[in-house]
Amino acid sequence: MKQQLTNQVYKGLRLRLNDTGIGFAGVDGVWWRPACEPFPLSKNIAQQLEEIGPALLTFIDAVVDLYRNGSSQRLNRLLEYKVPDHIPHLVADGLIELLRPDFQLCPVAVDNSSFRLMITELEICPSAHGFAHAMQSAYYLDLSLNN
């Protein structure tokens, strides 16, 4: 019975996410499965999240500085890979106001009793705004987070 309820909640969540217009490219399962309900974070993971914010912003600042100054041709090739010439490569000198890291929880103990966060992607393009809004809508969260 609980599994049926979980499946119904999941289907409703997916419908709400799909209704926002944000797609998942037909990918579901191991790569992406939204949680059906909030879940508690361990103190260890919560601490990792608190610590990673300033580190990520410092990292982005360093990458932007290296890119802006042309300090690394290898970095330039990586950041410009398959980017059409008509798309601006650096749009503004302002602060980055939204950074959406994608995380995986990776076990660090054989018995899966503890985990660490692993970043798989840093999203700073406009899609980060749309996806954050879609998730806020689907989870019935305050929509002012994108303001």
N, C-alpha and C positions, 0 to 999 in steps of 0.2 A: 504494500500500500504506500509506504514512504517513497519507494522508487517511482511509482506512478505519479505521486505528487511532485517529486523532484523533476520528472520529465515534463509535466505540465507547466511548472514554473519556468523551466528552461525554455520550453517552446514559446511561452509568453514573452520572456526576456528577449529571445531571438527576434520575435515579431516586432517588438518595440524598437530594437536596434535597427532592424531592416527598414522600419517605417521612417527612420531619420534620413535615409538615403545613403548612409555609410555602408559600404559593402565589405565583404570578407573574401572576395575573389573565389567564392565557393570552397574555401579552405576551412575545415573544422577539425576537431579532434585534438591530437597531440599538440599541433601548432597553436591552436587558438580554441579555447573553451571558456567563455565567460562564467564566472561564479554565479550561482543562482541566488545566493544570499551572502551577506557579509560573513567574514570569518576572522577570528582573532589572529593577530600576528604575535609571534613569540617576542619576548623582550629583545632578544638578539637581532631579529630581523627588523624590528621597529628602530633599534639603535642604528643599524646599518642604513636604513632609509634616511634617518636624521643626518647622518654623517655624509651621505653621498651627495646631497644637494650642493653644498659649497664646493665640493671637489669637482663635480660635473661642470659647474659654472666656471671654475678656474680653468679646467681643461678646455672648455669651449673658447674662453678668452685667449688661451695660448694658441689654439688652432687658428682662430681668426687672425691673430697677430702674425703668425707665421705665413698664412695665406696672403694677407694684405701686403706684406713686405716681400713676397716672392722668395722667402727664405729656403724653401724646399721644393724643387721640381717634382720630386716623388709625391709629396703631399698634394701639389697642384694637380698632377695627373690623376690621383685618386679622387679628389674632390670634383674634378671636372669630367670624369669618365662618363661618356655618353650624354653629357649635357649639351643640348643644342646651343649654337652660338648666339641665337637671338634671345636666350633667357639670361637675364642679368645674374652674374655669379656672386656679387656682393650687392645686396639691395640697399642697405642702410648702415650708418655708423652707430645707430642707437643700441641700447641694451637689449639683450635677448630676454623677453618677458615670459616666454613659455618654452619649456623643454620637457618633452615627454619621453622618458627612457622606457624601453621595454625590458622587463626582467624575467628571468627564469629562476625558480628556486632549485638550487642544486644541492643534493645531499653531501654532507662532509663526513658523515659517520656511516659505517657499513649498515647499521640497522635503521637508517633514515631518521634518526632521532634529532638531528640538527642539520640546518641548512645555511647556505650563504646565497646572497643575491649575485647573479651574473647578468650583466647588461648585454643584451643582444643587439640593440639598436638605439640610437639617439635621434629623435625626430624633432626638428625645429621648423619644418616647412609648414605651410598653412594647413595641411591635412591634420596636423596635431590638434589644431583648434576644432576642426570638424569632428574628429574622433572623440575628443574630450567631451564635446557637446552631446554627441550621440550617446555616450556612456552615461552622462549626467541625466539625460532624458530617460533612457531605458531603466536606470536604477532609481528614478524619481528623486534625484538629488537637486539641490539648489542650483539653478542655471546661472547664477551670478559669478561662478568661478572663472568663466571666460572673459569677464569684463575687466 
